[in-house]
Amino acid sequence: MVLGVAGTLFAVSVISFLLVALLPGDLATMILADAATPERVAALRTELGLDKPLPERYLHWLGNVLRGDFGHSVHSGESTFDVILSRLPVTLELLVLTQIVALAIAVPLGIWSAYRRGSAFDAVTLSGSLALLSLPSFVIGLVLIYVFAMYLQWLPATGYVPLRDGVWANLRGFILPVLSLALIEVPVYLRLLRSEMIGTLQQNFIALARGMGLPTWRILLENALRPSSLNLITVVGINMGRLMGGAIIIESMFALPGLGQLLVESIYQQEFLMMQGIVLFVAIMFIAINLLTDLVYVIVDPRLMRGREA
């Protein structure tokens, strides 16, 4: 596992470096844009090491990254790493709340849909999930803005309030963006859990639990849910990284100052080093989340660890 993670990190670092290094044209000229002069371009090329061979530039850049130096903004002079860390809490809160809401909706519906397989409830649930699955997050976001922000005026359409300024004020600004992302995750989680639960409910130990007279809610939650949730954990872990793509659009739409909006700003402002740092940081986060997912596996089903040791 360690070698696999190390190899993945190396590949991510190479791709992140080449993302900027292989841009067509002169990077220093593109960064300076209208302020470019021969003297400033030459100075910036020397500062960024653009006058050195590509392998040497990569090793120099990698050494800086390992020391926590992701570079600096050419326009503001701010540390890329510090700017990323300042925006990270917003994105993390968005992603965590999205997963909590999505699971809070999908798990009960998935459990009951599997238990009432073939019923009217099951048919309506599957049809509704298929309809949601066909909609992109920004379309759901636009509908939510129109209904809850413009028509009913219950919630703000845009804006962000830091948590330190009030829990409710902070959460109120996240309701619409979180729902925009969560509602496209619910169908995936619901259908996956339903499929796993249907198989689990046909196992002998479930029949034994029923024969012992255990109540239905206890059988579903204590006996059937745990063995049915391993694949769900996998998908949740993978989706934490995949949701970053949706967060770019949603953060821009709802004016949330997270990593997604920072990436868009970096592209518009031609902050290529900032963009490179964000891509690398998000990739590292994705790898870390997948490692955490493996640990959750063991917590949910300790037999997995015993199987590996054997």
C-alpha positions as CSV (number, residue, x, y, z in Angstrom):
1,M,0.0,0.0,0.0
2,V,2.8,2.4,0.9
3,L,4.5,1.8,-2.4
4,G,1.2,2.3,-4.2
5,V,0.6,5.6,-2.5
6,A,4.1,6.8,-3.1
7,G,3.8,6.0,-6.8
8,T,0.5,7.8,-7.1
9,L,1.9,10.9,-5.4
10,F,4.8,10.9,-7.7
11,A,2.5,10.6,-10.8
12,V,0.3,13.4,-9.4
13,S,3.3,15.6,-8.9
14,V,4.6,15.1,-12.4
15,I,1.2,15.8,-13.9
16,S,0.7,18.9,-11.8
17,F,4.2,20.2,-12.8
18,L,3.6,19.5,-16.5
19,L,0.2,21.1,-16.4
20,V,2.0,24.5,-16.2
21,A,5.4,23.6,-17.7
22,L,4.0,22.5,-21.0
23,L,1.7,25.4,-21.6
24,P,2.2,26.8,-25.1
25,G,4.1,30.1,-25.3
26,D,6.3,31.8,-22.7
27,L,5.0,31.4,-19.2
28,A,6.7,34.5,-17.9
29,T,5.1,36.6,-20.7
30,M,1.7,35.1,-20.0
31,I,1.9,35.8,-16.3
32,L,3.0,39.4,-16.7
33,A,0.5,40.0,-19.5
34,D,0.2,43.8,-20.2
35,A,3.0,44.6,-17.7
36,A,5.5,42.5,-19.7
37,T,8.8,44.1,-20.6
38,P,12.0,42.4,-21.8
39,E,13.6,43.1,-18.5
40,R,10.7,41.9,-16.3
41,V,10.2,38.8,-18.4
42,A,13.9,37.9,-18.1
43,A,13.8,38.5,-14.3
44,L,10.7,36.4,-13.9
45,R,12.1,33.6,-16.1
46,T,15.1,33.5,-13.8
47,E,13.0,33.6,-10.6
48,L,10.8,30.7,-11.8
49,G,13.7,28.7,-13.2
50,L,12.3,28.7,-16.7
51,D,15.8,29.1,-18.2
52,K,16.8,25.6,-16.8
53,P,16.2,22.2,-18.4
54,L,12.8,20.6,-17.7
55,P,14.0,17.8,-15.4
56,E,16.0,20.2,-13.3
57,R,13.0,22.5,-13.0
58,Y,10.9,19.6,-11.9
59,L,13.3,18.6,-9.2
60,H,13.7,22.1,-7.9
61,W,9.9,22.5,-7.9
62,L,9.4,19.2,-6.1
63,G,11.9,20.1,-3.5
64,N,10.1,23.3,-2.7
65,V,6.7,21.4,-2.6
66,L,8.1,18.9,-0.1
67,R,9.1,21.9,2.1
68,G,5.5,23.2,1.9
69,D,6.5,25.9,-0.7
70,F,3.9,25.8,-3.5
71,G,5.2,29.1,-4.9
72,H,3.9,32.7,-4.7
73,S,1.3,34.7,-6.4
74,V,3.1,36.8,-9.0
75,H,0.5,39.6,-8.7
76,S,-0.1,39.8,-4.9
77,G,3.1,38.1,-3.6
78,E,1.0,35.9,-1.3
79,S,2.1,32.3,-0.6
80,T,0.1,29.9,-2.7
81,F,-0.1,27.4,0.2
82,D,-1.3,30.1,2.6
83,V,-4.1,31.2,0.2
84,I,-5.1,27.6,-0.4
85,L,-5.3,27.0,3.4
86,S,-7.4,30.1,3.9
87,R,-9.9,28.9,1.3
88,L,-9.9,25.2,2.3
89,P,-12.4,25.4,5.2
90,V,-15.2,26.7,3.0
91,T,-14.7,23.9,0.5
92,L,-14.4,21.2,3.2
93,E,-17.6,22.5,4.9
94,L,-19.4,22.4,1.6
95,L,-18.2,18.8,0.8
96,V,-18.8,17.4,4.3
97,L,-22.3,19.0,4.6
98,T,-23.1,17.7,1.1
99,Q,-22.2,14.1,2.1
100,I,-24.1,14.3,5.4
101,V,-27.3,15.6,3.7
102,A,-27.0,13.1,0.8
103,L,-26.5,10.1,3.2
104,A,-29.3,11.4,5.5
105,I,-31.7,11.3,2.6
106,A,-30.4,8.2,0.7
107,V,-29.8,5.7,3.5
108,P,-33.3,5.7,5.0
109,L,-34.9,5.7,1.5
110,G,-32.5,3.0,0.3
111,I,-33.2,0.8,3.3
112,W,-36.9,1.1,3.1
113,S,-37.0,0.7,-0.7
114,A,-35.1,-2.5,-0.4
115,Y,-37.4,-3.8,2.3
116,R,-40.5,-2.8,0.3
117,R,-39.0,-4.0,-3.0
118,G,-41.6,-4.0,-5.8
119,S,-44.0,-1.7,-3.9
120,A,-45.4,1.6,-5.0
121,F,-42.9,3.3,-2.7
122,D,-40.0,1.5,-4.3
123,A,-41.2,2.4,-7.8
124,V,-41.7,6.1,-6.9
125,T,-38.3,6.2,-5.2
126,L,-36.4,4.7,-8.2
127,S,-38.2,6.9,-10.7
128,G,-37.5,10.0,-8.6
129,S,-33.8,9.1,-8.2
130,L,-33.5,8.5,-12.0
131,A,-34.9,11.9,-12.6
132,L,-32.5,13.6,-10.2
133,L,-29.6,11.6,-11.7
134,S,-30.3,13.1,-15.1
135,L,-29.9,16.7,-13.9
136,P,-26.6,18.5,-13.5
137,S,-25.9,20.3,-10.2
138,F,-26.0,23.8,-11.7
139,V,-29.5,23.2,-13.1
140,I,-30.7,22.1,-9.6
141,G,-28.9,25.1,-8.2
142,L,-30.7,27.5,-10.5
143,V,-34.1,26.0,-9.7
144,L,-33.4,26.2,-5.9
145,I,-32.3,29.8,-6.3
146,Y,-35.5,30.7,-8.2
147,V,-37.8,28.9,-5.7
148,F,-36.2,29.5,-2.3
149,A,-34.3,32.8,-2.9
150,M,-36.3,34.7,-5.4
151,Y,-39.9,33.5,-5.2
152,L,-40.2,32.5,-1.5
153,Q,-37.3,34.6,-0.3
154,W,-36.5,32.2,2.5
155,L,-32.8,31.8,1.8
156,P,-30.0,34.0,0.4
157,A,-29.1,33.4,-3.2
158,T,-25.4,34.1,-2.8
159,G,-22.9,35.0,-0.1
160,Y,-20.9,33.4,2.7
161,V,-20.9,34.1,6.4
162,P,-17.9,32.7,8.4
163,L,-18.8,30.3,11.2
164,R,-17.3,32.6,13.8
165,D,-20.1,35.1,12.9
166,G,-22.9,32.7,13.8
167,V,-23.7,29.1,13.2
168,W,-27.1,29.6,11.8
169,A,-26.0,32.5,9.5
170,N,-23.2,30.3,8.3
171,L,-25.4,27.2,7.7
172,R,-28.1,29.3,6.1
173,G,-25.8,30.4,3.3
174,F,-24.8,26.7,2.7
175,I,-28.3,25.3,2.4
176,L,-28.9,25.9,-1.3
177,P,-25.3,25.0,-2.5
178,V,-25.3,21.9,-0.4
179,L,-28.7,20.8,-1.7
180,S,-27.5,21.5,-5.3
181,L,-24.7,19.0,-4.9
182,A,-26.4,16.5,-2.5
183,L,-29.4,15.9,-4.7
184,I,-27.3,14.5,-7.5
185,E,-25.5,12.2,-5.0
186,V,-28.7,10.9,-3.4
187,P,-29.7,8.7,-6.4
188,V,-26.2,7.1,-6.6
189,Y,-26.2,6.2,-2.9
190,L,-29.8,5.2,-2.8
191,R,-29.7,2.8,-5.7
192,L,-26.4,1.3,-4.6
193,L,-27.5,0.7,-1.0
194,R,-30.9,-0.6,-2.2
195,S,-29.2,-3.2,-4.4
196,E,-26.8,-4.3,-1.6
197,M,-29.6,-4.5,0.9
198,I,-31.8,-6.6,-1.3
199,G,-29.0,-9.2,-1.5
200,T,-28.3,-9.0,2.3
201,L,-32.0,-9.4,3.2
202,Q,-32.0,-12.8,1.5
203,Q,-29.1,-14.2,3.6
204,N,-29.6,-16.9,6.2
205,F,-28.6,-14.8,9.1
206,I,-31.4,-12.4,8.3
207,A,-33.9,-15.3,8.3
208,L,-32.4,-16.4,11.6
209,A,-32.9,-12.9,13.1
210,R,-36.5,-12.9,11.9
211,G,-37.0,-16.3,13.4
212,M,-35.8,-15.0,16.7
213,G,-38.5,-12.4,16.7
214,L,-36.4,-9.3,16.3
215,P,-38.3,-6.2,15.3
216,T,-38.0,-5.1,11.7
217,W,-36.2,-1.9,12.4
218,R,-33.5,-3.7,14.4
219,I,-33.0,-6.3,11.6
220,L,-32.6,-3.6,9.0
221,L,-30.4,-1.2,11.0
222,E,-28.3,-3.6,13.0
223,N,-28.1,-6.8,11.0
224,A,-28.5,-5.7,7.3
225,L,-27.1,-2.2,7.1
226,R,-23.5,-2.9,8.1
227,P,-22.7,-5.7,5.6
228,S,-24.5,-3.7,2.9
229,S,-22.6,-0.5,3.4
230,L,-19.1,-1.4,2.3
231,N,-19.5,-0.5,-1.3
232,L,-21.4,2.7,-0.2
233,I,-18.3,3.7,1.8
234,T,-16.2,3.2,-1.3
235,V,-18.4,5.4,-3.4
236,V,-18.6,8.1,-0.7
237,G,-14.8,8.2,-0.4
238,I,-14.4,8.5,-4.2
239,N,-17.1,11.1,-4.5
240,M,-15.4,13.4,-2.0
241,G,-12.8,13.9,-4.6
242,R,-15.2,13.9,-7.6
243,L,-17.4,16.5,-5.9
244,M,-14.5,19.0,-6.2
245,G,-15.5,19.3,-9.9
246,G,-19.0,20.2,-9.0
247,A,-17.8,22.5,-6.3
248,I,-16.0,24.7,-8.9
249,I,-19.4,25.5,-10.5
250,I,-21.4,25.7,-7.3
251,E,-18.9,27.9,-5.4
252,S,-18.9,30.3,-8.3
253,M,-22.7,30.2,-8.7
254,F,-23.3,30.9,-4.9
255,A,-20.2,33.1,-4.4
256,L,-18.6,30.8,-1.9
257,P,-14.9,31.7,-1.4
258,G,-13.6,28.1,-1.5
259,L,-11.0,26.3,-3.6
260,G,-13.3,26.0,-6.6
261,Q,-13.8,29.7,-6.8
262,L,-10.1,30.3,-6.2
263,L,-9.3,28.0,-9.2
264,V,-11.6,30.0,-11.4
265,E,-10.1,33.3,-10.2
266,S,-6.6,31.9,-10.9
267,I,-7.5,31.0,-14.5
268,Y,-9.0,34.4,-15.2
269,Q,-6.1,36.2,-13.6
270,Q,-3.5,34.0,-15.3
271,E,-2.2,32.9,-11.8
272,F,-0.8,29.7,-13.3
273,L,1.3,28.9,-10.2
274,M,-1.7,29.2,-8.0
275,M,-3.7,27.0,-10.4
276,Q,-0.8,24.4,-10.2
277,G,-0.8,24.5,-6.5
278,I,-4.6,24.0,-6.2
279,V,-4.5,21.0,-8.6
280,L,-1.7,19.4,-6.6
281,F,-3.3,20.1,-3.2
282,V,-6.7,18.7,-4.3
283,A,-5.0,15.6,-5.7
284,I,-3.2,15.0,-2.4
285,M,-6.5,15.5,-0.6
286,F,-8.2,12.9,-2.8
287,I,-5.5,10.3,-2.1
288,A,-5.7,11.0,1.7
289,I,-9.5,10.6,1.6
290,N,-9.1,7.2,-0.1
291,L,-6.7,6.1,2.6
292,L,-9.2,7.2,5.2
293,T,-11.8,5.2,3.4
294,D,-9.7,2.0,3.8
295,L,-9.5,2.7,7.5
296,V,-13.3,3.1,7.7
297,Y,-13.6,-0.3,6.0
298,V,-11.9,-1.9,8.9
299,I,-14.0,-0.1,11.5
300,V,-17.3,-1.2,9.7
301,D,-16.1,-4.8,9.2
302,P,-13.0,-5.9,11.2
303,R,-13.0,-9.2,9.3
304,L,-11.3,-7.3,6.5
305,M,-8.2,-6.7,8.6
306,R,-8.1,-10.3,9.8
307,G,-8.4,-11.4,6.1
308,R,-5.4,-9.3,5.2
309,E,-3.3,-10.6,8.1
310,A,-4.1,-14.2,7.1
